[in-house]
Amino acid sequence: MELRSRETKETNVTIQKKSLISALNTTKKAIVASTPVQPASSASEVRSSARGTTRGTTRGTTRGTTRGTTRGTTRGTTRGTTRAV
């Protein structure tokens, strides 16, 4: 009698495990199916983006340096001239 009871418990546990695994797999598939897929970027798009970023950074740095130098020189000259008088 004890042997049958043990087999029944093992069968129940196995069925519960299979049911749980099935439920998890179903949930995973639902999550994957509901997640929007973004189109893959081609290599040329990535290169173009990198070029744009590099060019923008270079232009911004150059303009900022030029403006800073010009303003600094102008202010320094003006102050020096004012103090000398």
C-alpha positions as CSV (number, residue, x, y, z in Angstrom):
1,M,0.0,0.0,0.0
2,E,2.8,2.4,0.8
3,L,4.4,1.7,-2.5
4,R,1.3,2.8,-4.4
5,S,1.0,6.0,-2.4
6,R,4.6,6.9,-3.2
7,E,4.2,6.2,-6.9
8,T,1.0,8.4,-6.9
9,K,2.9,11.3,-5.2
10,E,5.8,11.0,-7.7
11,T,3.3,11.0,-10.6
12,N,1.6,14.1,-9.2
13,V,4.9,15.9,-8.7
14,T,6.0,15.0,-12.3
15,I,2.7,16.3,-13.7
16,Q,3.0,19.5,-11.7
17,K,6.6,20.1,-13.0
18,K,5.5,19.5,-16.6
19,S,2.6,21.8,-16.1
20,L,4.8,24.5,-14.6
21,I,7.4,24.2,-17.4
22,S,4.6,24.4,-20.0
23,A,3.2,27.5,-18.4
24,L,6.6,29.2,-18.3
25,N,7.2,28.3,-22.0
26,T,3.9,29.7,-23.0
27,T,4.5,32.9,-21.1
28,K,8.0,33.3,-22.6
29,K,6.5,32.8,-26.1
30,A,3.8,35.4,-25.4
31,I,6.4,37.9,-24.2
32,V,8.6,37.3,-27.3
33,A,5.6,37.7,-29.6
34,S,4.4,40.9,-28.0
35,T,7.9,42.6,-28.1
36,P,8.2,44.9,-31.1
37,V,11.1,44.1,-33.4
38,Q,13.3,47.0,-34.6
39,P,14.7,46.7,-38.1
40,A,18.4,45.8,-38.2
41,S,20.8,48.6,-39.1
42,S,22.9,48.0,-42.1
43,A,26.6,48.6,-42.0
44,S,26.3,51.6,-44.3
45,E,23.8,53.2,-41.9
46,V,26.1,52.7,-39.0
47,R,29.0,54.2,-40.9
48,S,26.9,57.2,-42.0
49,S,25.8,57.8,-38.5
50,A,29.4,57.6,-37.2
51,R,30.5,60.0,-39.9
52,G,27.8,62.5,-39.0
53,T,28.6,62.3,-35.3
54,T,32.3,62.8,-36.0
55,R,31.7,65.7,-38.4
56,G,29.4,67.4,-35.9
57,T,31.8,67.0,-33.1
58,T,34.7,68.3,-35.1
59,R,32.7,71.3,-36.3
60,G,31.4,72.1,-32.8
61,T,34.9,71.8,-31.3
62,T,36.4,74.0,-34.0
63,R,33.7,76.7,-33.7
64,G,33.9,76.7,-30.0
65,T,37.7,77.0,-30.0
66,T,37.6,79.7,-32.6
67,R,35.0,81.7,-30.7
68,G,36.8,81.2,-27.4
69,T,40.1,82.3,-28.8
70,T,38.6,85.3,-30.6
71,R,36.7,86.5,-27.5
72,G,39.7,85.9,-25.2
73,T,42.0,87.9,-27.5
74,T,39.5,90.7,-27.9
75,R,38.9,91.0,-24.2
76,G,42.6,90.8,-23.4
77,T,43.4,93.5,-25.9
78,T,40.6,95.7,-24.7
79,R,41.6,95.4,-21.0
80,G,45.2,95.8,-21.8
81,T,44.5,98.9,-23.8
82,T,42.2,100.3,-21.2
83,R,44.6,99.8,-18.3
84,A,47.5,101.3,-20.3
85,V,45.7,104.5,-20.8
